[in-house]
């Protein structure tokens, strides 16, 4: 049983592998036989200033699937880069034009990544109580221009209620990302996700198994119960009881058990690496890829 969000075929994976020379061996090892898609969120490479360099890294590592952060998408699309204290008017105007012509503006971004052997399955567009309706509409237009399967977002439960009409209008799945928080308006508890899912048939869950574990909840039980409404996972290792992010295999998050569960059940739920503990991003994401490869072989 799958969540109906689509997947790459083995033929498509083979085509991607052929396009990616430096990392093709990693891609072939992770993608074709085990049925589990291992990708990453481009936030993992937030220390890399240029989005174009992130594309190069993804190609070198053989990452077959990503969540593309909206700021990285905009940079690749040629948006004005606005620093702190600078006039935001040029960016606002650019976004208005982009929302009116999303295919023209964002389809080339998807092609750039596809040409590097990377499937842009999700757009990460974080929203907050300050996000205006116009900005929400822009997020959905960006997603449509990229032709992603879903938007993932870090936001509040109260904001999800405002997002619901946009999800319904555009028939676009939204995966809500949780954190380790005791604020009742934050996505953290199983009940907070269930509440959001009741707001729209397009509302789903971007389950961060590290944060879920740190908040002392059972990620495996939640995955089993709600797998049909889970867009993707964020894979990281954290200690229970609000503990820190740590190198994989040294925390309390059941990463191996969850990867093997995905393999066993053949659920179409990508497991995306989110690198957050100290270290060099390229070095550590490479280790995380190897961890997945060793688990799934």
C-alpha positions in Angstrom: 0.0 0.0 0.0 1.3 3.5 -0.9 0.4 7.0 0.0 -0.4 7.7 -3.7 2.2 10.5 -4.1 4.0 8.9 -7.0 7.5 7.4 -7.4 10.3 7.0 -9.9 10.3 3.8 -11.9 13.4 1.6 -12.0 13.9 2.7 -15.6 13.9 6.3 -14.5 16.3 5.6 -11.7 18.6 3.9 -14.2 18.4 7.0 -16.4 19.3 9.2 -13.5 22.2 7.0 -12.6 23.6 7.2 -16.1 23.5 11.0 -16.0 25.4 11.2 -12.7 28.9 10.1 -13.1 30.7 10.8 -9.8 27.9 9.5 -7.6 26.2 7.0 -9.8 27.5 4.0 -7.8 25.8 5.4 -4.6 22.5 6.0 -6.5 22.4 2.6 -8.0 23.2 1.0 -4.6 20.4 2.9 -2.9 17.6 3.1 -5.4 16.8 0.1 -7.6 16.2 -3.0 -5.6 15.3 -2.1 -2.0 12.3 0.0 -2.9 13.3 2.8 -0.5 14.1 6.2 -1.8 16.9 7.9 0.2 17.2 11.6 -0.5 17.8 14.8 1.4 16.5 18.3 2.1 18.7 21.0 0.7 18.7 22.6 4.2 21.4 19.9 4.9 23.7 22.1 2.8 22.8 25.4 4.4 26.5 26.2 5.0 27.0 26.3 1.2 26.3 29.9 0.1 25.5 29.2 -3.6 22.6 27.1 -4.6 24.4 26.2 -7.8 27.2 24.6 -5.7 24.5 22.6 -3.8 23.4 21.2 -7.2 27.0 20.1 -7.9 27.2 18.4 -4.5 24.0 16.5 -5.0 25.3 15.3 -8.3 28.6 14.2 -6.9 26.9 12.3 -4.0 24.4 10.7 -6.3 21.4 12.0 -4.3 18.3 10.8 -6.3 15.6 12.8 -4.6 15.3 16.1 -2.7 13.2 18.5 -0.9 14.1 21.9 -2.4 14.2 24.8 0.1 12.3 27.8 -1.3 15.3 30.1 -0.8 17.5 27.7 -2.9 14.8 27.5 -5.5 14.6 31.3 -5.8 18.3 31.6 -6.0 18.5 29.1 -8.8 15.6 30.9 -10.5 17.5 34.3 -10.5 15.6 36.1 -7.8 17.1 39.3 -6.3 19.2 38.4 -3.3 18.1 40.7 -0.5 20.3 41.1 2.6 19.3 42.2 6.0 18.3 45.8 6.1 18.0 46.1 2.3 15.0 47.2 0.3 12.7 44.2 -0.3 10.7 45.9 -3.1 12.7 44.2 -5.9 12.1 40.8 -4.4 8.4 41.4 -3.8 8.0 42.5 -7.5 10.0 39.5 -8.7 7.8 37.1 -6.7 4.7 38.7 -8.1 5.9 38.1 -11.6 7.0 34.6 -10.8 3.5 33.8 -9.3 2.0 35.0 -12.6 4.4 32.8 -14.7 5.4 29.9 -12.5 6.1 27.5 -15.4 8.4 30.0 -17.1 10.3 30.9 -13.9 10.5 27.5 -12.0 10.5 24.8 -14.7 14.1 25.7 -15.6 15.1 25.1 -11.9 13.6 21.6 -12.0 15.4 20.9 -15.3 18.7 22.0 -13.8 18.3 19.5 -11.0 16.9 16.8 -13.3 19.9 17.2 -15.5 22.1 16.6 -12.4 20.2 13.3 -11.8 18.0 14.7 -9.0 14.2 14.4 -8.7 12.6 17.4 -7.1 9.8 15.6 -5.3 9.0 18.3 -2.7 9.2 22.0 -2.2 9.9 23.2 1.4 8.2 26.5 1.9 8.1 27.5 5.6 5.1 29.6 6.7 4.3 31.4 9.9 1.6 33.5 11.5 3.1 36.5 9.6 2.7 34.8 6.2 0.2 36.7 4.1 -2.4 35.1 1.8 -0.5 36.5 -1.2 2.7 34.7 0.1 0.7 31.5 0.5 -0.6 31.7 -3.0 3.0 32.3 -4.2 4.2 29.1 -2.4 1.6 27.1 -4.2 2.4 28.7 -7.6 6.1 27.9 -7.0 5.2 24.3 -6.2 3.1 24.1 -9.4 5.9 25.5 -11.5 8.3 22.9 -10.1 5.6 20.2 -10.6 6.4 18.7 -7.1 4.3 16.1 -5.4 3.8 18.1 -2.3 4.8 21.2 -0.3 6.5 20.6 3.1 6.4 23.3 5.7 7.4 24.1 9.2 4.6 26.2 10.7 1.9 26.3 13.4 -1.3 24.3 13.8 -3.3 27.6 13.7 -1.6 28.5 10.4 -2.5 25.1 8.9 -6.1 26.1 9.1 -5.3 29.2 6.9 -3.3 27.0 4.5 -6.2 24.5 4.0 -8.2 26.5 1.5 -5.1 26.9 -0.7 -4.4 23.2 -0.5 -8.0 22.5 -1.5 -8.0 25.1 -4.3 -4.8 23.8 -5.9 -5.3 20.2 -5.0 -1.8 20.2 -3.6 -0.6 17.9 -0.7 1.0 19.8 2.2 3.2 17.8 4.6 3.5 19.5 8.0 6.9 19.2 9.7 7.1 18.8 13.4 9.6 19.8 16.0 10.4 18.9 19.6 8.2 21.5 21.3 5.8 21.8 24.2 4.0 24.7 22.6 0.4 23.4 21.8 0.3 25.4 18.6 3.5 23.8 17.3 3.5 20.5 15.4 5.0 18.1 17.8 2.5 15.6 19.3 0.6 13.0 17.4 -2.6 14.8 18.2 -1.3 18.0 16.5 -0.8 16.2 13.2 -4.2 14.5 13.5 -5.8 17.8 14.0 -4.2 19.3 10.9 -5.1 16.2 8.8 -8.8 16.7 9.7 -8.7 20.3 8.2 -8.2 19.1 4.6 -7.9 15.8 2.7 -4.6 17.3 1.3 -3.1 17.8 4.7 -0.4 15.2 5.5 2.7 14.8 7.6 6.4 15.4 7.0 7.4 13.2 9.9 10.8 14.2 11.4 11.7 11.0 13.3 14.5 12.7 15.2 12.3 15.5 16.6 9.5 13.0 17.2 11.8 10.8 19.2 13.3 13.7 21.2 9.8 14.7 22.2 9.4 11.1 23.6 6.9 9.9 21.0 7.0 6.6 19.1 7.9 7.3 15.4 7.4 3.6 14.4 3.9 3.5 15.8 2.9 6.8 14.2 4.3 5.7 10.9 2.4 2.4 11.0 -0.9 4.1 11.8 -0.6 7.1 9.5 1.6 6.0 6.6 -1.1 6.7 4.0 -0.9 10.4 5.0 2.9 10.8 5.4 4.6 12.6 2.5 8.1 11.8 3.5 10.4 11.4 6.5 13.2 13.5 7.8 15.9 11.2 9.0 18.1 12.4 11.9 19.3 11.0 15.2 18.5 12.6 18.5 18.4 11.6 22.1 15.1 11.2 23.9 13.8 13.7 26.5 14.6 16.7 24.4 18.2 15.5 23.7 20.6 16.9 21.1 21.2 16.0 17.5 24.0 13.5 17.3 25.8 11.4 14.6 23.7 8.6 13.3 23.7 5.5 15.4 24.6 7.3 18.7 21.1 8.5 19.6 17.7 7.0 20.4 16.0 7.4 17.0 15.2 4.0 15.5 16.6 4.9 12.1 17.5 1.3 11.1 14.1 -0.1 12.1 12.3 2.6 10.2 14.3 2.1 7.0 13.7 -1.6 7.2 10.0 -1.0 7.8 9.8 1.1 4.7 11.6 -1.7 2.8 9.3 -4.4 4.2 6.0 -2.6 3.6 7.1 -1.0 0.2 5.5 2.3 1.2 6.2 5.1 -1.2 7.6 7.4 1.5 11.0 8.9 0.8 13.5 9.0 3.7 15.2 12.3 3.4 18.4 13.0 5.3 18.4 16.2 7.3 21.9 16.9 8.6 21.8 19.0 11.8 24.6 17.8 14.1 28.1 19.5 14.0 30.4 18.7 11.2 31.1 19.3 7.5 27.9 18.8 5.5 29.3 16.9 2.6 31.4 14.6 4.7 28.5 13.8 7.1 25.8 13.4 4.5 28.1 11.0 2.8 28.3 9.0 6.0 24.5 9.1 6.4 24.1 7.8 2.9 26.4 4.9 3.7 24.5 4.2 6.9 21.3 3.8 4.8 23.1 1.7 2.2 24.5 -0.6 4.9 21.1 -0.9 6.5 19.2 -1.7 3.4 21.6 -4.1 1.7 
